[in-house]
Amino acid sequence: MAGQVEFGWRLSGTGWATCRIADASGEAKYEVSYCTDALADLLNGLGGLYRPKPVERFSFDLEPAEIRWVLRGIGTGLEVSIYRFPDMLVSFDAPDGDGTLSWRSTLSRSRLVHAVVEAAQAVLQEHGEAGYKAKWGRFPFPTASLQDLRRLHLRVDGCDQPHDLLAS
């Protein structure tokens, strides 16, 4: 399993966010649209990996492209595969293999979840719930999803890294 993982989520304009994921082998960066509740979908997808469900899938709209995250739990780790499709409206029900593999890594669930929780918390700290909604546009900040994922992470993973608990 790969070691370190980096994750970033930054509101980059009205209705847009820059999402970045990286590990020692490479990185992927996407400009994500507000047409999907992308940050909530990510947090909920990661939360699903703590249940006995082997695969979680969710998509981000890049207008018009789609990136589809496929998370496969492997013990306390996971394989992350991100596929790119040219048009979300056309590819919505397409098999994963019809997309182009954009990024793949096998990661520690604990490290990825920690990085995502920290990134989401930083967005909340910077913008607040009202500021996030005003800038993102369509969906409120996923506070409950962030709290749920943080609780699962701390309880199940026993993470020994520091955690900012402002949104608890």
Secondary structure as UniProt FT lines:
FT   STRAND          5..13
FT   TURN            14..15
FT   STRAND          16..23
FT   TURN            24..25
FT   STRAND          26..33
FT   TURN            34..35
FT   HELIX           38..48
FT   TURN            49..52
FT   STRAND          55..61
FT   STRAND          66..74
FT   TURN            75..76
FT   STRAND          77..85
FT   HELIX           88..91
FT   TURN            92..93
FT   HELIX           96..98
FT   STRAND          100..108
FT   HELIX           109..136
FT   HELIX           143..152
FT   HELIX           153..157
FT   TURN            166..167
//
